[in-house]
Amino acid sequence: MISVMLVDDQTLVLQGISTLLGMSERIQVVECVDSGEACLARLREGVRPDVLILDIHMPGMKGLDVLRAATDIAEIPIIFLTTFDDGYLQQQAARFGACGLLPKSIALDELVDAIERVAAGGTLFSARKDSVSAAMTPREML
């Protein structure tokens, strides 16, 4: 069974995803926290899920900031969830070491498959460049 920590500032979203993943026999939600700061605190305390699912837009510490700080604590694959369809966010998430960025509108079976893929060492990012990053200059990609 794959252990997952969920991080989202919206309580209903956090509880909903946790409940849905709990219906899967392949995923176990071991921790739910409502901020990036709380996530990092739990990681510093030794919580080590197989996969971290993180909202990319949160008040206080943003998802990309949590990603950068978390990699200094432990090597845990991170999947971002977002309500925004933004090629730039996807490019930034990949650049800073996330394993994927998924829309919050994703179906449960797709989310479970994505978690399994990432837990097995895979990534959810396409090898092809999307139109946004392909149009960016090298300086813009920094």
BELCOR-V557702 format. One record per helix or strand of 3 or more residues. SS is the DSSP state (A for helix, B for strand). FROM is the first residue (numbers start at 0). LEN is the number of residues. If there is no record, write none. Layout:
SS_FROM_LEN + SS_FROM_LEN
//
This chain:
B_1_6 + A_10_12 + B_26_7 + A_35_9 + B_50_5 + A_62_11 + B_76_6 + A_86_9 + B_99_4 + A_107_12 + A_130_5
//
